[in-house]
Amino acid sequence: MYSRSFYTSTVWSRLFLCAGFVATVLLAQAPLNLLWLVLLNLLGALTMHRAVQRTDAALGITAPGDPRGGADEAEGLDGINDCNPLGAQ
C-alpha cells in the first residue's frame, strides 16, 4: 500500500529539522559541523520528495487543484463526481 501522506510528512519534517539546526548554528548554540547533518537531511528530503513525485506519476495521482487534472473540491473525497451515468442532469 502506498502511504503518500506519511512520506510527504517526512519531507516536511526533515526541512523543519534542517531549519532548526541552522538556527542553532546561527545562534552559536551548536558547532558548524552540524551543517553537515543539515546537508545530509536536505539530500534525504529532496530524494524522498522526488520518489513521491515519481510514484505519483507512475500511479497517475494528482493533488486537488493541480492544473494537470487533480480532483476538484466539488467532487467527493474519493474524487468521483455524483452524476448520472447516462449523462442526464
N, C-alpha and C positions, 0 to 999 in steps of 0.2 A: 504494500500500500504506500502511496506517495504522500508524505506528510509535508506539504509545501509550507504551511504556516510555521511549523517548527523550524525548518531550515531557514526561512526568511527571518525569523526572530533571532537565530544565531548570528546572522549577518549584522543586524542592528545592534545586538548586544556586544559584538566584537568592536563595532565602531564606537559605541559609547565607552567601552573599556579603554580603547585607544585614546579617546579624548580625555578620560580621567588620568591616564598615565602621563600624557603630555602636560596636563595641568599640574600634576605633582612635580614633574621635572621643572617646569617653568617657575613654580613657586619655591624651588630649591628644597623640596621635601624628599627628593629621590635623586640618585645619581644619573648622569647622562646615559649610562649603559642600559637603562630601562627603555630607551628609544629603540634598541634592537628588538625588544619584545613587542613594541608598538609596530615596528616594521613587519614582524612575523604575523601579528594579528591582522594587520591590514591585508597582507598577502592571503591569509586564510579567508578573510571576509570577501575579498574580491573573487577568490576561487570558488567559494560557496555560492556567491551571487551568480557567477557565470554558469555554474552547474544547475542552479534552479532555473535560470533562463533557458538553458539548453533542454532541460527536461520538459519545461512548459511548452517549448516549441515542438518537441517530439510528440507530446500528448495533445497538442492543439489547444492548450489552455491560455486564455487571455483574462486580464483583470477587468472588473466592471469599469466602464467608462473608457476603456482602451480604444483608441481610434482604429485599431486593427481588427475590431469586431468583437469586443468584450460584451458581456451580458449587461443590459440596461438596468437601471434601478427600478424601472417599472415592471420588470419581469420578476418572477418568483425567485426564491432563494436558490433554487436549482437551475435557474436560467431558462426555464421553459415558459413560453407565453401561454396564457389562458385564452385559447382561441378555439373556434370551431374547426375541426379537421377538414370540413368540406369547404372552408373559406368564407362561409356566410357570416355576416356580422350580426 
